[in-house]
Amino acid sequence: MTAPAYSVDVRRMETFSAVELYALLKLRVDVFIVEQACAYPELDGKDAEALHLRLLIDGDTAAYARLWRPENAPPRITRVLVSPAHRGKRLGEALMQEAIRTCEAHFPGSQIALSAQSHLERFYRSLGFSPTSEEYVEDGIPHIDMLRPSPTPLPQGQP
C-alpha cells in the first residue's frame, strides 16, 4: 500500500491564519496530551522559530512534523504525528521522507536529530537514523535519541 495523494505545506508559524494555527495546535494537543494521556508543556516556545510541515489531504492536515534547529546543534524533527482520521495509510513514512528532504534543503550538510518513542526505533532506523542514547523515560513514555548522518555530497561531475 502506498500513501494517498497529498500536498506538502511547509511554513513558519506567523504565516498561518488564526483558524489554521488553532486547528494545528488542537491536533497536536489531541494526539500528544489527550490520546497519549501525557501532561507536559506542548506549547513550549519553539513554534515561532520552527518550520511546520503538513501533509494535506483535501485541505485537511493528515500528518504533521515540526522542524527546528537549536543553537549549536543539528536540526531536529519533533512533534511527528499522523491524524487519527488518516492512520493506516502509510503517511508516517511519507511524512518523515518529506521532513528529511525539508531539513536537507533548509539545513544543508547537517545531521538530523530526533527523540523517538522507543517502540518506533525500528521505523526510524529504516529511514537512516541510528540510536545515540540509551532508552530513557520522558513524560512517562520510553524514548531514545537518534541521529541521521548528513548526506554525502557527490563528487564533482557526477549526477
C-alpha positions as CSV (number, residue, x, y, z in Angstrom):
1,M,0.0,0.0,0.0
2,T,1.3,3.5,-0.9
3,A,0.3,6.7,0.8
4,P,-2.7,8.5,-0.7
5,A,-2.2,11.6,-2.8
6,Y,-1.3,14.6,-0.6
7,S,0.2,18.0,-0.9
8,V,3.1,19.3,1.2
9,D,2.8,22.6,3.1
10,V,5.9,24.0,4.9
11,R,5.9,27.3,6.5
12,R,6.6,29.4,9.6
13,M,4.0,29.9,12.3
14,E,3.4,33.6,11.5
15,T,2.0,32.7,8.1
16,F,-0.9,30.6,9.4
17,S,-4.2,32.3,9.9
18,A,-5.6,32.2,13.5
19,V,-8.0,29.4,12.4
20,E,-5.3,27.3,10.8
21,L,-3.0,27.7,13.7
22,Y,-5.7,26.8,16.2
23,A,-6.6,23.7,14.2
24,L,-2.9,22.6,14.1
25,L,-2.3,23.2,17.8
26,K,-5.5,21.4,18.7
27,L,-4.4,18.4,16.7
28,R,-1.1,18.3,18.5
29,V,-2.8,18.6,21.9
30,D,-5.4,15.9,20.9
31,V,-2.6,13.5,20.0
32,F,0.2,14.3,22.4
33,I,-1.7,15.3,25.5
34,V,-5.1,13.7,25.3
35,E,-4.5,10.5,23.3
36,Q,-1.2,9.7,25.0
37,A,-2.6,10.8,28.4
38,C,0.6,12.8,28.9
39,A,0.6,16.1,30.7
40,Y,3.6,18.2,29.5
41,P,4.2,21.7,28.0
42,E,3.1,21.0,24.4
43,L,3.3,24.8,23.7
44,D,7.0,25.0,24.5
45,G,8.0,28.3,23.0
46,K,9.8,26.7,20.0
47,D,7.0,27.1,17.4
48,A,7.9,30.6,16.4
49,E,11.4,29.6,15.3
50,A,10.4,26.3,13.6
51,L,9.2,25.2,10.2
52,H,5.8,23.5,10.3
53,L,5.4,20.7,7.8
54,R,2.0,19.4,7.0
55,L,0.8,16.7,4.6
56,L,-2.6,17.8,3.4
57,I,-5.4,15.6,2.0
58,D,-8.3,17.6,0.7
59,G,-7.2,20.6,2.8
60,D,-7.2,18.5,6.0
61,T,-3.9,18.1,8.0
62,A,-3.3,14.4,7.6
63,A,0.2,14.4,9.1
64,Y,2.5,16.9,10.7
65,A,6.1,17.4,11.9
66,R,7.9,20.4,13.4
67,L,11.4,21.1,12.2
68,W,13.7,23.4,14.2
69,R,17.4,23.9,14.8
70,P,18.6,24.5,18.3
71,E,21.6,26.8,18.7
72,N,24.9,24.9,18.1
73,A,23.1,21.6,17.4
74,P,21.8,19.7,14.4
75,P,18.2,20.4,13.2
76,R,15.6,18.3,14.9
77,I,12.4,16.7,13.7
78,T,9.8,16.9,16.5
79,R,6.1,16.6,17.1
80,V,5.7,13.9,14.5
81,L,2.1,12.8,14.2
82,V,-0.4,11.3,11.8
83,S,-4.0,12.5,12.4
84,P,-6.2,9.7,13.8
85,A,-8.5,10.2,10.8
86,H,-5.7,9.3,8.5
87,R,-3.9,6.4,10.2
88,G,-3.2,3.2,8.4
89,K,-2.4,4.9,5.1
90,R,1.5,4.8,5.3
91,L,1.6,8.6,5.9
92,G,4.1,8.3,8.7
93,E,6.8,7.1,6.2
94,A,5.7,9.8,3.7
95,L,5.8,12.5,6.4
96,M,9.3,11.5,7.5
97,Q,10.6,11.4,3.9
98,E,9.3,14.9,3.4
99,A,10.7,16.1,6.7
100,I,14.2,14.7,5.9
101,R,14.0,16.4,2.4
102,T,13.0,19.7,4.0
103,C,15.8,19.5,6.6
104,E,18.3,18.8,3.9
105,A,17.1,21.7,1.9
106,H,16.9,24.2,4.8
107,F,19.9,23.0,6.7
108,P,22.3,21.6,4.0
109,G,25.1,19.3,5.1
110,S,23.7,18.8,8.6
111,Q,22.9,15.7,10.5
112,I,19.3,15.4,11.6
113,A,18.3,14.6,15.2
114,L,15.1,13.3,16.8
115,S,13.9,11.8,20.1
116,A,11.9,8.7,19.1
117,Q,9.4,6.9,21.2
118,S,11.2,3.6,21.7
119,H,8.6,1.4,20.1
120,L,9.3,3.3,16.8
121,E,13.1,2.8,16.8
122,R,12.9,0.2,14.0
123,F,10.8,2.5,11.9
124,Y,13.3,5.4,12.3
125,R,16.2,3.0,11.6
126,S,14.6,2.2,8.3
127,L,14.9,5.9,7.4
128,G,18.6,6.1,8.2
129,F,18.5,7.1,11.8
130,S,20.8,5.4,14.4
131,P,20.5,5.5,18.2
132,T,22.7,7.9,20.1
133,S,21.5,7.2,23.6
134,E,20.2,4.6,25.9
135,E,16.5,4.4,26.4
136,Y,15.1,7.0,28.8
137,V,11.7,7.9,30.0
138,E,10.3,11.4,29.1
139,D,6.8,12.4,30.2
140,G,6.1,8.8,31.2
141,I,7.0,7.4,27.7
142,P,10.2,5.5,26.8
143,H,12.3,7.3,24.3
144,I,15.7,7.0,22.5
145,D,17.7,9.8,20.9
146,M,18.6,9.1,17.2
147,L,20.7,10.9,14.6
148,R,20.7,10.7,10.8
149,P,24.1,11.4,9.2
150,S,24.4,14.3,6.8
151,P,24.0,13.4,3.2
152,T,27.3,12.7,1.4
153,P,27.8,15.1,-1.5
154,L,28.5,13.5,-4.8
155,P,32.0,14.2,-6.3
156,Q,32.2,16.9,-8.9
157,G,30.9,15.9,-12.3
158,Q,28.6,13.1,-11.1
159,P,24.8,13.3,-11.2
